[in-house]
Amino acid sequence: DAYRNEMGITNDLFPTEIAVGVDAARMRLCDPIPDPEDIPDPRTRRRGIDNFASFMRFLSPIAPEPLDEVASAGERLFAGIGCAACHVPALETGANANPRLHRQVVPLFSDLLLHDIGTGDGIVQASAEPTEIRTPALWGVRFRRPLLHDGSAATVGDAILRHRGEAEFARTQYERLSDGQREALQRFLMTR
């Protein structure tokens, strides 16, 4: 579903483009490849999505930068104000025949769960309600802009201030921090 909806690549399960407000003639001009676009290779029976999934599965974590004294204080604040409840610093993979995937500690800063934090996208998808969003991994956040699923936050501070609902406590605690404490927390996040 995401392969089609987020990347625009149709397949035999989702063979039709989703382009709200775009008529068929314009769609053919923008996307001349006939649907479905991702069909199995007759020799290997693999699809592009299989290759894409393998690519994503074997991406290495982005190495964090070393923590200085201020960023270390920010790391303690991150845990202390409740951010780490959802942005769990590390998870361990399960049992896997592939040693590269077996019981590996992954420092992704996510619990990979659905939460209602007031920034949902309004889309019902599988078990996700319109108000829910999966906790995004914060690894590599220093390289990403804009932030949040819809790109509505220009800075880490803006993203934190958008948190509501289940993240209300953490946001409120963030708002109560001094300017120096907020800077330390943000410096920590910019090392991820």
VENNOR-V227293 format. One line per field, one symbol per residue. ss: DSSP state (a for helix, b for strand, c for the rest). A space follows every 10 residues. Layout:
ss=???
This chain:
ss=caaaaccccc bccccccccc cccaaaaaaa cccccccbcc cccccccaaa aaaaaaaccc ccccccccaa aaaaaaaaaa ccaaaccccc bbcccccccc ccccbbcccc cccbbccccc ccccbccbcc ccbbcccccc aaacccbccc ccbccaaaaa acccaaaaaa aaaaaaccaa aaaaaaaaac cc
